[in-house]
C-alpha cells in the first residue's frame, strides 16, 4: 500500500492506494465532537497492519530528476518507470517554464536545470514546448553559472560542466581524527553522508557519457565557451581563503602529489560500506544515497554487486509509483508519523490501551536504536537509546523523533509496561547526554558549531552544520513536562537533571526574537517555532517565563488571518506562513493562505500560553477552531497544498501529508479539554 497522500482521493487510484472515498468538503461545518470523531476514524483507517502510520514526504522535482540521471549513469534505465517519471516532471512544470521549490515560489533555477536535464536524458527533444519554456526560464535566471553546486556536480558527471569549477575535497580529510576541527564529524550527518562519497568522486572526476548527443551547452547564459572554468573569488575573506586553498589543492592534483590519496580513498569506501543499512540506503536521506552510488560506480563496482543492488532497492523503496506517474521521496517518515498520530489520538480521547494504539506502541518499541552511531564520536559517554525518522536508520537517531516517541509511549498503556518504561529511561539518558554546551539541542549531533565550515565552496547551501535549534530544544523540554503530567512511573531521577532543564530554558529565552516569536528550523517557520516554545515553557517554567510566554502569544494573535488584523491576505480566522519568511524575516507569520497545520500549531501555542498565564486569547482561539471545522473534508481529513515542513531553509522544503491531520486533531482535542474544564467558555451559538 502506498503511503497516504492527501491529494489522491478519487476514482480507481484512491481504492488502489487503500484510501477512503468522499474527500470533498462538508456543506455544513461539523460540531467540535463530530469533527474530532471523524478525524479519529479517518486516522485509524490509515494505520498499516504492522501498527505504524506512514504518509508521503513530498519534496520537489529535484529528487526524481536526480534518479533519472543516476539510472542513466548506471545504464539501467529499463529498470525504472522512466515514462511515468517523465509524466511527473511534466506535470510539476509551472506556466512560467520553471520548476518550484514549493508551490507558488515563482520557480527555482537549480531545480529547473535538473528537471530540464532529466527530460533531455529521457529523449525529450529541445524543440519540445515544455523544454523551450524551461530553457528561457533558465537563461533569464543566469544559467548554469548561477546554479547551486549540486547542480554543477550533476552536469560535471555528464561531462557538461568543467571539473575545474568543482571544489576539491582532499582524500586525507578522511584520516583526520574525530576531535580535529575539520574532521568529517564536525559536519552535520546529512552533509557528512555527502562529503565522504564526494571525496572519492572529486578525486577521480569521472565523466559518464550517457548520451553523446546531449551536451547541455544551451544552459549557459553566457555561452559555455565564455563560462568561468574555475571557482571565482567572492570578496569574503573566509570564503576566499577556501578558494585559495582549493587552487593549491588542484595544483597538487595536477602535479600528482596528493598526500595519502589512496589511503584516504580506501577509508572513504570503508566508511560508506559500514554505514549502508540492510535496506540499502545511506543516512536515510536521498542526497547521500545518490552520491554513495555514484561513488561505488566510480570505484568500479558493478550494478550486479550486492552493495549496489541493495542501494538500488532503497531507491525503489523511496519511489511512489502510481498508475500514470512515478516520483521519488527525499526520505521516509514512519516513526515520526506514527508517534505524532498516536499522540493526537490519545489526546482526542482514544483509550491508552486501545488495540490500535497498543499495536503502534509495540511497533515503536521495536524501532528503538540501542547501538552507537555517528553521534557517539562527539558524545563518547552517551548511552544509545534514541529513535530515527525512518523505518531503519541505525547510525542516525535524532532528538526530535526521540522526544516525540517518548511522549507517545508515555501516554500509552502497553501489555508490558516495564519494557516500555525501560525504553523511555534509556532514551532520556541519551537525550540528556546530547545537550550542547550552549544549552540547546540539535537534531542529530552535539556541538556541531564550527561555523567556518559553511564558508567552504561546496557549502553554497550553508547547510553543513547541525546547530542547536529552538524547535528541537523546545521539543525536549516539552517531553520533560509531558512525562510529569502523564503521571507515569518516572521520578525526577529519570528525567533530565534540573541544571540541564535550566540551561535549556536559558537557551530558549535567548532565542526569542524581538517580535516575540521563535525561529522554526524544521517547520515553517516562526509559527512552528513559537508553538513549540510556548508548549515547552508553559509546561516546564510557566511562572518564571511569563513575559516570554505573553510576548509569544501576542505575536500569534497579531499574525492571525482575521479582519482588523491584516489589510492584505486571507481573513478566515486561520494562520498561514510562507516559506519566503526564511528569505525575509519581515514576512514572519505572513502568507497568502491559511493552512490546517499552521493553524493547528498556532492554536496549540495559544492554548499552552493560556494555561500558563491563566488567561486565554478566546476570540483568536475561537476563530481558529472555526476555520478548522469549516475546512474539514467529508472523510474526516483536511487538505493543504502548501509546504509547511522544513528541510534546508531557503533551499529545500517538505510537504508532510499527515501534518494537516494529526496536528489538527490534536489542537481540537486540546481545545475541547479546556472547554470541558471550564477554562474557556463555550461560544454562544
Buried (B, 14 or more C-beta within 10 A) or exposed (E): EBBBBBEBBEEEBBEEBEBBEEBEEBEEBBEBEBBBBBBBEBBBBBBBEEBBBBBBBBBBBBBBBBBBBBBBBBEEBEEBBBEBBBBBBBEBBBEBBBBBBBBBBEBBBBBBBBBBBBBBBBEBEBEEEBBEBBBEBBBBBEBBBEBBBBBBBBBBBBBBBBBBBBBBBBBBBBBBEEEEEEBBBBBBBBBBBBBBBBBBBBBBBBEBEBEEEBEBEBBBBEEBEEBEEEBEEEEEEEBBEBBEBBBEBBEBBEEEEBEBBEEBBBBBBEBBEEBBBEBBBBBBBBBBBBBBBBBBBBBEBEBEEEBBEBBBBBBEBBBBBBEEBBBBBBBBBBBBBBBBBBBBBBBBBBEBEBEBBBBBBBBBBEBBBBEBBBBBBBBEEBBBBBBBBBBBBBBBBBBBBBBBBBBBBBBBBBEEEEEBBBBBBBBBBBBBBBBBEBBBBBBBBBBBBBEBBBBBBBBBBBBBBBBBBBBBBBBBBBBBBBBBEBEBEBEEEBBBEEEBBBBBBEBBBEBBBEBBBBBBBBBBBBBBBBBBBBBBBBBBBBEEBBEBBBBBBBBBBBBBBBEEEBEEBBBBBBBBBBBBBBEEEEBBBBBEBBBBBBBBBBBBBBBBBBBBBEEBBEEBBBBBBBBBBBBBBBBBBBBBEBBBBBBBBEBBBBBBBBBBBBBBBBBBBBBBBBBEEEBBEEBEE
